[in-house]
Amino acid sequence: MDANVVAQGVTAGAINLVNNPISLIVGIIFIILTILFLVFFGKFIINSIIGIVGFIICALIGIKLPFVLTIIVSGIFGLGGLGVILILKFFGIV
């Protein structure tokens, strides 16, 4: 099969985004939304990352915690959620 025929078949259904102003507008909107998201939710993201790092440290020092529950809780609530899971583990609830 000829390479040109294959290339035509691949691009037949695709939208050409080169020199398309809609792709430029959508790209700018995505960049603005990302900046706004980071400004308003930056502390939440940092807290979640620190919570996940805390979970990894707990795993490295040998504290056995339920994986899925701990990832979800420490991802949402950060170190505070990880602390709650550790207290629940101490009392044998988790």
Summary of the structure (lengths in Angstrom):
residues: 94
radius of gyration: 23.3
end to end distance: 61.0
largest distance: 69.4
contacts: 207
relative contact order: 0.09
helix: 77%
strand: 0%
